[in-house]
Amino acid sequence: MTLETTLEADALGRLREFLAGAVLGDDGRLPPERELADRLGLTRASLRRALTTLQSEGVVWRHVGKGTFAGNRPIDTASDVASMARRTNPIEIVNARISIEPEIARVAALNATPTAIAELRHCMTRAVHAPDWRQYENWDNRLHRAIAEATQNSLLLGLLDTLNAVRREVNWGRLRADPRRPPADHHSFGEHEQIVAAIANRDTAGAAAAMRAHLQSVERHLRNS
């Protein structure tokens, strides 16, 4: 092992040890480079190389002009969404929805106001009477987002919005047997009714179960299309 390699390994070890015991602020920001280098007894060049290594491992992330932060970089840009969309597919997206949206429905059943419940019923009715598939899907999407809004939890709403942003970037490639509009017996109509009824009745377990059943039905139809 060369002296340079030994020094880099030492710098990396010191930085890992610091991160293991550091008490950082809520945002996870590390001290400025100059301060951190002095504290660890490193040159700034050695510290930067160590930070680059940890960034490649997902241990820290950098924001130009703001500093270095512990943890993974938050998903907050259009490029992040586009990158995720390139790596995923429709089945993965539905599986992600099955993991997230039943819990959203459960929290909605706890917190939905009468106004929020009226909005859910409005979206559900408009979806049933939509004159074509595009408008149906618009109201279907609006219903699911209104359920997230009914939770009164901004983080859950943000998670759903991120998932929906990825959904919009993915090419679903679906062919409709009837290109005009959903049939009167479309599976989602009754499933939506069960979800909304459970939320209106403050049935948390029922709302989660109804949402899970609905999205599993969506997955089955997607696999068979």
N, C-alpha and C positions, 0 to 999 in steps of 0.2 A: 504494500500500500504506500503510495507516495505521500509526501508531506502535505501537498495540496488536498489530496483526498482525505487525509486524516483531519485537516483543519475544517473541511466542509462537513465531515461527519460530526465533529465536535460542535460546530455551530448549529447543526440540525438538532443534535441531542439537547443542547442548551435551550433551544427554542421550544422543542417538544416538552421539556421539563417545565418551562415557564408556563406554557399553555395548560398543562395538566393541573397546575395549582393556582393559576391566576384568577382573581376576582375582577371580572370585567363589568362594564355597565350593561344595561338592558339591551343595547344594540350590539353588544359583543365586540366593540371596537378596541383594537390593540393600541397601546401608547404610540406616539409618533416614532418614526424610524430612528431618529437621532437619540431620543430618550431610551428606546428599547435597546439599541446597540450599546449604549453606555451601561445600562442595567445588566446586560448579559456579558459584557466584556468582549464585544465583537466589533469588528469594523463594519461599516454600513454595507460594504460590498459583500461581506460574508453573510450578513443578516439578510440581504436581498436575495442571495442565492438560496438560502434556507427557506425564506418565504415563498419563493418560486416553487420549490419542491413541495412544500405543504399545500400550496394552491393547486398544484397538479393532482394532489391526493384528495382534494375537496375538504381539507382541514381548515383552510382560511380562504377568503376571497378579498379582492381589492376593488375599490371604487376610486377612480381617478379624481383627485381633488378632495376626497373625503377621508381616505385612509384604508387600513386593512382591518378586516373583521373576522372573527372566529366563526366557523361553520360553513355551510353551503351558501352559495350566492342565491338570494331570493329570486323568484320568478316574477319579473315586473316589466318586461319589455316585449315588444312585438317580435323581436328576433328569438327570444326564448320560446314563445308560443309556436313560431314557425319551425324551430328546431325540434320541439316535441312532436309536432304534427308530422314531420318527416320520418320520425322514428316509430310512430304508432300505427294503428289500423282500427277499423270500425269495431271489431270484436273487443279489442283492448279498451276502447272508449266505453262501450256498454258495460264491461266488467268493472271499470272504474266508477261508473255511475251506480252500479249495484253496491259497491263498497261505501259510497258516500251518501246517496240520496235517501235511502231508508232512514238514516239517522237525522237527516234534515227534516223529513216528514215527521219523525217522532218529536223533535223540538218544536216544529210548527204546531203540533197538536197541543203542546204545553202553552205556547205563547201567542197564538193567532188571535187577533182582535176581531170583533164582528165585521169591521170594514175589510179586513184582510180576507175573511171567509167569503164575504160577498164578492170580492175580486176573484177568488178561486172559482166560484160558481159561474161568474161572468165569463171567464176564460174557457171553462169547460163547455158552456153552452155555445160559445162562438166556435169552438173546435168542432162540435157536433154538426153545426150548420154551415161550416166552411164550404164555399162553392168549388174549391179546387184543392189539390194537394199542397200547393205552396202556402195558401192561407191557413190550411189545417196545421201544417208544421209550425207556422208562425205562432198560432194560438197554443199549440202544444208546448212549444218552447216557453211562451209567456206563462203558461200555467205552472210549469216546473220552476221557473224563476220566482213566480209569485209565492209558491210554497216556501222557497228559501227566504224571501222577504218576510214572510209571516213568522219566521223564527225570531225576528228582531235580533239576529246575531250577525254582525257585519263580517266576521271572519268566515262563517259558513257560507254567506252570500258570496264573498270574494273567492272562496274555493270553487264554488259552482260556476262563477263567471269565468275563472281560469279554465276550467274543464270545457265550458261551452266555447271559449275562444279557440281551443284546440279542435273541438268538434267542427267548427266552421271552416277550418283550414284543411280538413281531411276530405278526400274524394271518396264519397260513399259508394258511388257506382251502382245505385239501386235502380231496378227496372220495375215499374208499376204494371201490374196486370190490368188495372183500370186507370188510364192516364187522367181521367177527368176529376174525380174526387174520391174520398174514402167511402167505402160502402156503408150502408146503414148499420151493419152488424160488425163494424170494425172493432177489433178486440180492445182497443184503448178506451173506447167510450165507457164501457162498464167498469173497466179498471180505474179510470179516472174518478168515476162516481164513488167507488169504494174508498179511494184515498181521501177525497174531499169530505165524504161523510165521516170518516174516522177522525179527521182533523177537527171538524165542526163539533164532534161529540167528545172531544178531549181524550180520545182513545189512543194513547201513545203507542202501545204495542200493536194495535190494529193498523194505525197509520204506517208504521214501519213495515209491517208484514204486507200490507196492500201495495206499498211502493216497491218492495222487493219483488213481489209476484208480478207486478206490471213490467218492471225492467227485465225480469227473466223471460217474460213473454216477448218483449222486444228482441231480446237476444235470440230466442228460438226462431222468430220470424226472419231475423237477419241471416241466421245460419242456413235457413231453408230457401232463401230468396235466390 
